[in-house]
Amino acid sequence: MESMLNKLKSTVTKVTADVTSAVMGNPVTREFEVGRHIASGGPGLCWRIYNGTKKSTKQEVAVFVFDKKVVDKYQKFEKDQIIESLKKGVQQLTRLRHPRLLTVQHPLEESRDCLAFCTEPVFASLSNVMGHWDNLPSPMPNDIKEYKLYDVETKYGLLQISEGLSFLHSGVKMVHGNLCLENIILNKSGAWKIMGFDFSISSTNPSDAEPKYTCKEWEPNLPPLCLPNPEYLAPEYILSVSCDSASDMYSLGVVMHAVFNEGKPVFQVNKHDIFKSFSRQLDQLSTMSPALLNKIPEEVREHVKMLLSVTPNVRPDADQMTKIPFFDDVGAMTLQYFDSLFQRDNLQKSQFYKGLPKVLPKLPKRVVVYRILPALTSEFINPDMVPFVLPNVLLIAEECTKDEYIRLILPDLTPVFKQQEPIQILLIFLQKMDLLLTKTPAEDIKNSVLPMVYRALEAPSVQIQELCLNIIPTFANLIDYPSMKNSLIPRIKSACLQTSSLAVRVNSLVCLGKILEYLDKWYVIDEILPFLQQIPSREPAVLMGILGIYKCTFSHKKLGIPKENLATKSLPHLVSLSIDNNLNLNQFNSFMMVIRDMLSRMETEHKTKLEQLHVMQEQQRSINISNPGSQSEETKSPPSSGNQVGGRFNDNICLRSLFSSSASPQMSLTLEEKQRLAKEQEQAAKLRNQQPLAPQTVRPASANNSKTKDLTSSLLNNMTSLNSLSLVNPPRPSPVQGTTIAAFPSPSPMMGPMGAPVSNGFNQPMGFQTGGMGMGIRPAGPGLYGGMATTTSTPNFGALTQNQGQTNKAPDLKVLCSYHE
């Protein structure tokens, strides 16, 4: 790892040193930051090309640097000639301005060590792209090494060069004189630009219809940088020392041949015997073999053959070349239209942009991203054109990687997110919201994309609100939960409550119903369901929307409504809505179906809960019976020795309750009655204070008859004592055994709290007939019951005494406790 870091450090240091030494002291460095070495170009690829930025504006540029050390091997006279030739070429390029010529951003600057000038951002020279890598950085940049020209790039590139030559020949009356792969530069967008005017020749009579050009004689002894590339020169330049615009057209023919033949020109020239080579070349051109052009596309082969003609007059001129059918390609024409957009009005542009989505899929991605996209984004400054441009930009974004989208598209889209006019911009963004949320970083979504959605929900236009509400569910899964809970849902609720449009209200409810699955259960219960009760309108569509949200929440496996909420809030609300007069039969049936489902689930859940609770109580009771020592001191009692374990515990509770009911504070007792009652309470206290016995095994009923008789006798004595009490001082006459006197007209037996007859636990029902526990009660006023004094009946305990000797079963006294349970 350390060795790799050291290697990287040394590489960076070397590159920095190369750049520093190359432009050290050059005035260009005052205004521009020079970056890394990216390519080479110009005559003999002598210019090193660096990327750079302008310090004041951060504008991207390309810095061309010629290191004077390259010519140290020549004599001073030759050095000066090379420098002057290079300076002439740059100065001429600086004076010329045309879209097909390389644009100079900063003129040539000279220092002791180098020449430098700045141009528009550059990718590489065509020579680099075709495999000539002289004067390139080491290691070789992968983007150049792997670069392959697409057909549309080749066609449109050659068309651009033809247009550039047409400008030179017709507009400037100039011959380039050295058109070759080295002097054709691909800018960062992929456009082909002409440079290298070192050997350009201006017309001696520019005002005449037929311009004349003076050509210099070839001097083979000069350094190569002082001479044009002979492999691209027309034969007349060498053999007859003459040239005109047709000479450049020959060079164009050689360039076209090289482009389709991996960078190789038509002929290899022996530079040591240039005249002999050109004489041989002249003969070959006169009888051109078909094999020489077999790699050139058939539709342009004939035109290339004419360009390579020995006779200059046969060669097509530049203007004619721009009109050949080979360039009538939909991709090439599209790129050409983009380059001429500045000449079009808004109506022409809008028509072009409308048809562009059909063309974009036919073009290579590199062409679309680096040629078409910059032209489209440049139109964002024109608000009227944004609705026509934006769909194409988003279509390109779909084909880009996330990194390409963030680097090439998002910076230009961010200002557009904030535009509110024209309204079509918002509509287009809403329709592509899934794309934006997928590829835009989270921070930009929060700061730019979602605020646009919020503005749409709050827009005054009903159409915008409807569209937004319809689209939100399609990308709801891409919105982070805090933004949905704190920002999106409140705005949807606000739109639903505040709008006067039925369509917006219904769409709000539908939208909420579709995004319920992305919400938390308790958020839905606490925020969404209560909100439904706030909706003021009662149109059938609104009511059905409310029903839909209830149904979705109720039936969704992740959500659900608790039975408490069903019973207290949801069902009352739905029932009240179900009887609205605006509903038709089918809608009412839909309400009732949901209501029945809710009732059924509520019943099932609560019944299950009660059953589980009952089982738990029974289990606890079994544990208490099995472990009587664990009970509190107040409820302790010895277990029964009969077949009911712990039965006396329940019997004692019942008896105490019975006694406490008899001793009502409203009674007026005599001294004798109070004494008797005190004895009875003392006996009951002794019974309570008995120590619990150890658990015993169940014995036959016959072994416990005596204990059962004792308990029954005690009960009879207590009940007899109670019956003898009276609320008045005169003693009550003794009742006749076996007879009862009804105190009230109703002969019904004594009833418990739930309407069940109270039994004393024995085989025969007791003789209790009405309340009062057998005590005489005087009416509150005379004539209240027909003027007759009423008395309660006396229970017939005689039958009980007789039945005791007829059964061996222990009495079940727990039934007496039914009231207290």
Secondary structure, DSSP 8 states (H G I E B T S, - for coil): -HHHHHHHHHHHHHHHHHHHHHHTT-THHHHEEEEEEEEEESGGG-EEEEEEEETTT--EEEEEEEEGGGGTTS-HHHHHHHHHHHHHHHHHHHH---TTB--EEEEEEE-SSEEEEEES-EEEEHHHHTT--TT--SS--HHHHT----HHHHHHHHHHHHHHHHIIIIII-EE-S--SGGGEEEETT--EEE--GGG-EE-S-TTSSS---------TTS-GGGS--GGGS-HHHHHSS---HHHHHHHHHHHHHHHTTTT--SS---GGGHHHHHHHHHHHHHT--GGGGTTS-HHHHHHHHHHT-SSGGGS--HHHHTTSGGG--HHHHHHHHHHTGGGS-HHHHHHHHHHHHHHGGGS-HHHIIIIIHHHHHGGGGSTTTHHHHHHHHHHHHHHS-HHHIIIIIHHHHHHHHT--SSTHHHHHHHHTHHHHHHHS-HHHIIIIIHHHHHHHHT-S-HHHHHHHHHHHHHHGGGS-HHHIIIIIHHHHHHHHHH---HHHHHHHHHHHHHHGGGS-HHHIIIIIHHHHTT-----HHHHHHHHHHHHHHHH-SSS---HHHIIIIIHHHHHHHHT-TT--HHHHHHHHHHHHHHHHHHHHHHHHHHHHHHHHHHHHHHHHHH-GGGS-GGG-----SSSSTTHHHHHHHHHHHHHHHHS-TT----HHHHHHHHHHHHHHHHHHHS----------GGGGHHHHHHHHHHHHHHHHHHHT-BSSSS------TT----SSS-----B-TTS-B---SSSS-----SSSTT-B---SSTTTTTT----------HHHHHHHTT--S---GGGGGGTT-
